């Protein structure tokens, strides 16, 4: 595989490169990212043939959308595709408007180190989806947004407030707004961008999703989506962008920091990662190369998106993605019970 190879989305009718750049790290995830580093990261991704870019209002509270737009506005608009997300509005206190109390952080939200001075307000209603689309167009300055993902809807994210937000998305017209944007030709497609596959399953019963992003639930360390969700996505012709293939870093870490799902990795996860690394080493394959290619073992995967903070990181990611991996490595991992078999 080459990072620059493309695959057509069945329902959306657009082509995405097999490897996409996720811009959450450029919002200051775990550590600040200087603007110069972010610009060099985008340039390196473009140089290596990546033409699919994913961002979100959440990432750096608007910062990543600004950075993505700054770079992509200088490129041929027909040469790239971009996705962003809806469900969070960026706001601030002013006379006559007091924001609701900030919601508690869920386990997948580690905060931003050099984000912009805004507050996120969850809103999945009809008007909020349309406003979010307008805001993202303003922040990026782009003439086109290709895909909108409903961001972080789900019980793990919202806890007791899940039903309220789900009702806003379904009964309150959030999905209707997305359908209208697609019908008007303002987007090519929409879906969910979540860490919880169960809520995408539920959404398939509410509307016709085109493409969805699933982070962290289909990886060498987490196969929770394999048995039920991946076959369901195939059945409904929902293309999948698989993100979080390094599970927040543990499968790509070259340092002592072992992050798993945005938190410190527990001992049992570290132990499995070490077993995976040992098998990979026996075939002279870096563990991150196996991690970034693994989702393509299942035909439900359309694209893999990975984040990077520097040009060096994106170049390394592309090298891992394009490295040749012998079939025997995968069969060994299967025989050792470290990954499921898809045959």
N, C-alpha and C positions, 0 to 999 in steps of 0.2 A: 504494500500500500504506500501511496504517497499522500502527504498532507494536502496537497493541491488537487488530488482526485475529487471528483464531484459526484453527488448522488441526488436524484430528483425526488422531492417530496411528493407523495402520491396525491394528496388532496390539495395542497397549496400550489403545486405546479411550478415550484422554483427549485433551483439547484443550490445545494450547500456543499462546501468543501468537507471532506470526511473529518478533518480536524478543524475545530473552531477555537477561537480565543475567548475565554471567559474573563470578564473584567472586574470581578469582585475583588481580587487582590489589589487592583489599582485604586480602589477606594480607601485603602489603608487597613486592610484586614490583617490583624496581628501586629503590624508595624507600619509607620508612615512610609509613603512612597513619594519621593520627590517627583515633581512634574517632568523634569528632564528624563528620569528613568522611565516614566510612563510613556513618554513620546518615543523613546528608543525601543520600548517593548512593542508598541504598535508597528513601528517601522520594520523591526525584525520579523514580526509575524507576516507582514505584507511581503517582505523580501523572500520568505520561505514558502510563499504560495498560499497562505491562509487568506480566505476571502469571506469567512463567516465570523461575525463578531456578536457576542452576547453581552448585554449590559442590563441595568435596572436602576430605577430611582433610588432604591435602598443602598446601592453600593457607594459608600462614601457620601450618602445623603445628597445625591445629585452629582457628585464629583466625577464618577466614572462616565456618566452620560456626557458631561461636558468634554472630558478628555477624548472619548470615542468620537464625538462629533467634530472636534477640532481636527483630528487626524483624517477622518473619512471624508470630510468636506473637500479636502484637497485631492481626492482620488476620483477616478472615473465612476460616476454614480451607477453605471451598469455593471461594474466589475466586482461589486461586493454585495453581501446580504447582512442585515442587522436585525437582531431581535432585542426587545426590551420587555419590561414587565409592567403590570398594572396591579392595583390592590393597595398600594401605599401612596398617599399624597404627601408631598413635602410642604410643610407649613411653618408658621411662627406666630408668636403672640403679637398682637397689636391692639390699639384702643378699639373697643367694641367687639373684640373676639378673644375669647380665652380658650385655649386648647384643652381637651380632656386630659386627665392624668395619663402620663406615659405608661403604656402597658408593660408588664413585667417581661424581662428578657426570657425567651425560650431557649432551649438547649442548643439550637442551631444559630443563634445570634450572638456573636462575640463582640459586636460593636466596631467602631471605626476610629482609627488613630488620627487621621488628618482629613476628616470629612468636612462638608460644608455646614454652616451654622443653622441647620433646619431641624425640625422635628418630624418624624414620620407619624402619619395618622392613617390607620387602616380604614379603607372604605372600598367595598366591592360592588356598590350600587351602580345603576345605569349612569347617572350623572357623573359619578366619580370616575368610572372607566373612561368616559369621553374626555373628562378633564385631564386625566392622567395621560391619555394619548396626546392631547394638545400640549401639555407641559413637557412631555418627552420630545416632541417635535421642536419646542422652543429651546430646550436644553441642548439637544444635539445640533440644532440648526440644519437638519437634513430634510430634503424634500420628500423622503420616503422612509417609512418603517415597515419592514417586511413581516415580522411575526410579533405578536403580543402574547406573553405568557402571564396567566393569572398567578401572582407570586405568593407563595407561602400560605395558601389556604389549607386548613387541616386542623385536626384535633391536637396534635403535638404542638403546633405553633400557637393556637389560640385558646386551648383549654376550654374553660366554661363558656367562652365567647364564640366558640366554633359555630353553633347553630345560628347565632345572630348574623355572622358574616356569611355563612352558607346561604341563608335566606336572602341576603342582599344580592348575592351572586345569581341565585336561581329565581326566586319569586320577585326580587327587587330589580331585576332587569340587567344585571351585570353581563350575563351571557348574551342577552338580547343586544346590548350595545356592541359587543364584539362581533356578533353576527352582522349587524348593520355596517360596521366598519369594513368588514370583508365584502359584503354585497356592494358597497360603494367603491370598491377597488382601492381603498386606502391602506389595507393590509392584505397580504397574500393568505395568511392563515393565523389561527390562534389555538391555544391550548393551555395547559397548566405548567408552571415551573415550581416544583415542590421537592421536598425530601421524603414525602409520604406517598407511596404508590397507591394506597387505599383510596385516597381522595380523588385521584385521577380515575380510578375505577368507578367511583360514584358519579363523577362528572360525565363519564361516557353514557350514563343513563339519562342525562339531562339535556345534552346537546351534542352536535357532531364536532368533535375535536379534530383538528388537522394534524397537529404535531405537539408533542409535550416534552418537557425537560424533566428528567428524573436525576436527582443528585444523591450520590452516596449509597443507593440501595441496590445497585448492580455493579459489584466490584469483586476483586479477589478476596476481600474480607467480609463482604455482605452479599449474600445471594437471596435475600428475603423476597425479591421481586420475581425470581426465576420461575417458580412453579405456577403461580397464578397470574401475575400481572403481564409478563412478557407475551404469553400466548393470547391474552385478551387484547393487548395492543395490536397484535397481528390480525386478530379476528376483525377488529374494528377499523383496520387500515390507518391506525394512528402512528405516524412516524415518531421515533424516539431520539431525542438528543440526550445522550448519557453524559452526565457531569459528575464531579466528585469522585473520579476514578482512583485518586490517591487517598480518598477518605480523609481529607483535610491535611494530608502531608505524610502520614506514617508510611505509606507505600512509596514515597519519593524522598524521604528524609535522608540526608547525608550527615546530619548533625545529631546531637543528643536529644533534640526536641521531638517527642513522639506525640503528635496530635492525631486524634481520631474523632471524626464527627464534631469538629470545632472545640474539643476539650482534650485534656490529657488522656492518653490511651490507657485502658486498664490492662492488667498483667496478661489476661488470656488473649487479648487482641495482639499484644506485643509478641507473645509466644507463637501465635499462628503466622504473624508476619515474618518471624525468624525462620519458620519452617518453609514458607513460600520462598524466601530469599535463598535458603540452602539449596532447594531444588533448582531454582533459576541459575545459581552459581555453578551447579554441576553441568549445566549446558552452556556456560559462559554467556548468559543473558542477564542484563541488569534487571532487578526486580521491577523498577519503574517502567521498563519497556514492556514487560509482560502485563503490568497493570493498565497501561494506556491502550494496549491492543486487545486485551481480554474481552471487552464488551462486543467486539465484532465476531466473537465466537457464536453469538446468537443472532439469528436473522432479523430479530425485532429491532436491532440497533441500526440507526441510519447515520448518526454523526456522534463523535465524541468531542466534548468541549473541555479544555483545560485552562486553568489560570496561570498567570506568570506576572512577576513584578519587575523583571529586567530582561534585556535582550538576551543575555546569556541563558536565562531560564527558558525562554521560548525556543531558542536554538537547541537546547538540550532536549526539550519536549519533542520537537520535531524529529530529532535524531532517534529518540526512543520509539516514536511512532513508526518510523520508516525502517527500523532495524529488522533484519530477517530473524524469525523465531522458528525453530524446528518443531514439527508436529509432535515429535516425541516428548517435548517439554509438557505440552498440554495433556497428553495421555498419561504421563507420569503424575501430574498433579491430580488428574481424575482418579487414577489407581490408588493414590495415597489419601483419597478422600478430602483433598483440600479445595477442589472445585467440583461442581456437578457436571455430569455429562449431558450434552444436548443432542446426542445422536438418537 
